[in-house]
Amino acid sequence: MYSDGMSTSERLIESTRELLWERGYVGTSPKAILERSGAGQGSMYHHFKGKPDLALAAIRRTAEEMRATAAGVLDGPGTPYERIEAYLRRERDVLRGCPIGRLTMDPDVIASDELRTPVEETLDWLRERLAGIVEEGKQQGQFAAGLDGEAIATTIVATVQGGYVLARASGSPAAFDVGVRGLLSLLAPRDETTAEWHELVTDA
């Protein structure tokens, strides 16, 4: 499952990341981690202080990966609207849900300041980055001047996280896609919205 060149500690972190995504913190037992990683008994306590310490390393790794993936799209080419659209439409394993969003529903993670911090910091970073893009679009005249960048950024994050929930509940990614299309139609630059409306009226 893992490459031969991967160290034991790396296998433990990667296994814990996967299990946290699949089962949550409570369902991720040391036994399950060792079985998934193929590590020998006692390896966890050789490299980490215990399950909380290993879980923290795994959560931090997941948070770093999520930021890097989002930044790769949000910092890419295109207008502010196009970059937001690219973020919303990027390829996701929708039915698995968000590995960071999943942790917000885990009471053991939320109850721990240490485990919760990288989750909270990542979502804060994402909202801040999106808000900056909205403000950039306002300055360019692409978005209405009265838009609240922070509010729009929060709405984008809420749409993505809520879309995961709806998709998992229905067993289909369709609900996620509908939410994305709806949000994008509301965010569409005014000139594009006007053009689409004119086209609809003309065709009618």
C-alpha positions as CSV (number, residue, x, y, z in Angstrom):
1,M,0.0,0.0,0.0
2,Y,2.9,2.3,0.8
3,S,6.2,2.7,-1.0
4,D,9.1,0.7,0.3
5,G,11.1,3.9,0.8
6,M,8.5,5.4,3.2
7,S,9.7,5.5,6.8
8,T,7.7,4.0,9.6
9,S,6.7,7.3,11.0
10,E,5.5,8.5,7.6
11,R,3.4,5.3,7.2
12,L,1.9,5.9,10.7
13,I,1.0,9.5,9.8
14,E,-0.5,8.6,6.4
15,S,-2.5,5.7,7.9
16,T,-3.8,8.0,10.7
17,R,-4.8,10.6,8.1
18,E,-6.9,8.1,6.2
19,L,-8.5,6.6,9.3
20,L,-9.4,10.0,10.7
21,W,-11.1,10.8,7.4
22,E,-12.9,7.5,7.3
23,R,-13.8,6.8,11.0
24,G,-13.1,10.0,13.0
25,Y,-10.9,10.2,16.1
26,V,-12.7,7.8,18.3
27,G,-12.9,5.1,15.6
28,T,-9.2,5.4,14.9
29,S,-7.7,3.0,17.3
30,P,-4.0,2.4,17.7
31,K,-4.6,-1.2,16.5
32,A,-6.3,0.0,13.3
33,I,-3.4,2.5,12.7
34,L,-0.8,-0.3,13.1
35,E,-2.7,-2.6,10.9
36,R,-3.2,0.0,8.2
37,S,0.4,1.1,8.3
38,G,1.9,-2.3,8.5
39,A,4.0,-1.1,11.4
40,G,5.1,-3.4,14.1
41,Q,3.5,-3.4,17.5
42,G,4.8,-0.6,19.7
43,S,6.0,1.5,16.7
44,M,3.5,4.2,17.4
45,Y,5.0,4.8,20.9
46,H,8.5,4.7,19.5
47,H,7.9,7.6,17.1
48,F,5.1,9.4,18.9
49,K,4.0,10.0,22.5
50,G,0.7,8.3,21.8
51,K,-2.5,8.5,19.7
52,P,-3.1,12.2,20.4
53,D,0.4,13.1,19.3
54,L,0.1,11.0,16.2
55,A,-3.3,12.4,15.4
56,L,-2.0,16.0,15.7
57,A,0.8,15.2,13.2
58,A,-1.8,13.7,10.8
59,I,-4.2,16.6,11.2
60,R,-1.4,19.1,10.6
61,R,-0.4,17.2,7.4
62,T,-3.9,17.1,6.2
63,A,-4.3,20.9,6.9
64,E,-1.1,21.7,5.0
65,E,-2.2,19.6,2.0
66,M,-5.6,21.2,1.9
67,R,-4.1,24.7,2.0
68,A,-1.6,23.8,-0.8
69,T,-4.4,22.3,-3.0
70,A,-6.6,25.4,-2.5
71,A,-3.7,27.8,-3.0
72,G,-2.8,26.1,-6.3
73,V,-6.2,27.0,-7.7
74,L,-6.9,30.3,-5.9
75,D,-3.4,31.7,-6.8
76,G,-3.7,30.5,-10.4
77,P,-4.5,32.4,-13.5
78,G,-7.8,34.1,-14.4
79,T,-10.1,36.7,-13.1
80,P,-11.3,36.7,-9.4
81,Y,-14.5,35.1,-10.5
82,E,-12.7,32.4,-12.6
83,R,-10.4,31.5,-9.7
84,I,-13.3,31.1,-7.3
85,E,-15.1,29.1,-10.0
86,A,-12.0,26.9,-10.4
87,Y,-11.9,26.3,-6.7
88,L,-15.5,25.4,-6.5
89,R,-15.4,23.1,-9.5
90,R,-12.0,21.5,-8.8
91,E,-12.0,17.7,-8.7
92,R,-13.0,16.3,-5.3
93,D,-14.0,12.9,-3.9
94,V,-17.3,14.4,-2.9
95,L,-18.8,11.3,-1.3
96,R,-15.9,10.9,1.0
97,G,-16.4,14.4,2.3
98,C,-13.8,16.9,3.4
99,P,-11.0,15.6,5.6
100,I,-10.9,18.8,7.5
101,G,-14.7,19.4,7.6
102,R,-15.0,15.8,8.9
103,L,-12.9,16.7,11.9
104,T,-15.2,19.6,12.9
105,M,-18.0,17.0,13.6
106,D,-15.7,15.0,15.9
107,P,-16.4,16.0,19.5
108,D,-13.0,14.7,20.7
109,V,-11.2,16.9,18.2
110,I,-13.3,20.0,19.0
111,A,-12.8,19.4,22.7
112,S,-9.0,19.5,22.3
113,D,-7.5,22.9,21.8
114,E,-4.4,21.3,20.3
115,L,-6.2,19.1,17.8
116,R,-8.8,21.7,16.9
117,T,-6.2,24.5,16.2
118,P,-4.9,23.3,12.8
119,V,-8.5,22.7,11.7
120,E,-9.6,26.2,12.8
121,E,-6.5,27.9,11.3
122,T,-7.0,26.2,7.9
123,L,-10.7,27.2,7.6
124,D,-9.7,30.8,8.7
125,W,-7.0,30.8,6.1
126,L,-9.3,29.7,3.4
127,R,-12.0,32.3,4.3
128,E,-9.3,35.0,4.4
129,R,-7.9,34.0,1.0
130,L,-11.3,33.9,-0.6
131,A,-12.3,37.3,0.9
132,G,-9.1,38.8,-0.6
133,I,-10.1,37.5,-4.0
134,V,-13.6,39.0,-3.6
135,E,-12.1,42.3,-2.7
136,E,-9.8,42.1,-5.7
137,G,-12.9,41.5,-7.9
138,K,-14.6,44.5,-6.4
139,Q,-11.6,46.7,-7.1
140,Q,-11.7,45.5,-10.8
141,G,-15.4,46.2,-11.0
142,Q,-16.2,42.6,-11.5
143,F,-18.2,42.3,-8.3
144,A,-20.6,44.8,-6.9
145,A,-19.0,47.4,-4.7
146,G,-21.4,46.6,-1.9
147,L,-20.4,43.0,-1.5
148,D,-18.9,42.0,1.9
149,G,-15.8,40.0,1.1
150,E,-15.7,38.2,4.4
151,A,-19.4,37.3,4.2
152,I,-19.1,36.0,0.6
153,A,-16.0,34.0,1.6
154,T,-17.9,32.4,4.5
155,T,-20.7,31.6,2.1
156,I,-18.4,29.9,-0.3
157,V,-16.8,27.7,2.4
158,A,-20.3,26.9,3.8
159,T,-21.5,25.9,0.4
160,V,-18.6,23.5,-0.1
161,Q,-18.9,22.0,3.3
162,G,-22.7,21.8,3.1
163,G,-22.5,20.3,-0.3
164,Y,-20.4,17.5,1.0
165,V,-23.0,16.7,3.7
166,L,-25.9,16.8,1.1
167,A,-24.0,14.6,-1.3
168,R,-23.1,12.0,1.4
169,A,-26.7,12.0,2.6
170,S,-28.1,11.3,-0.8
171,G,-25.3,9.0,-2.0
172,S,-24.7,11.2,-5.0
173,P,-22.4,14.1,-5.9
174,A,-25.3,15.8,-7.7
175,A,-26.4,17.8,-4.7
176,F,-22.8,19.2,-4.3
177,D,-22.8,20.2,-8.0
178,V,-26.2,21.9,-7.7
179,G,-25.0,24.0,-4.7
180,V,-21.9,25.0,-6.6
181,R,-23.9,26.0,-9.7
182,G,-26.3,28.0,-7.6
183,L,-23.6,29.9,-5.8
184,L,-21.8,30.7,-9.0
185,S,-24.9,32.0,-10.6
186,L,-25.3,34.5,-7.7
187,L,-21.6,35.5,-7.9
188,A,-21.5,35.8,-11.7
189,P,-20.2,39.2,-12.7
190,R,-23.0,41.7,-13.4
191,D,-22.2,42.0,-17.1
192,E,-22.3,38.2,-17.6
193,T,-25.5,37.9,-15.6
194,T,-27.1,40.7,-17.7
195,A,-26.0,39.0,-20.9
196,E,-27.4,35.6,-19.9
197,W,-30.7,37.2,-18.8
198,H,-30.9,39.0,-22.2
199,E,-30.2,35.8,-24.0
200,L,-32.9,33.9,-22.1
201,V,-35.5,36.7,-22.8
202,T,-34.5,36.8,-26.5
203,D,-34.8,33.0,-26.9
204,A,-38.2,33.0,-25.1
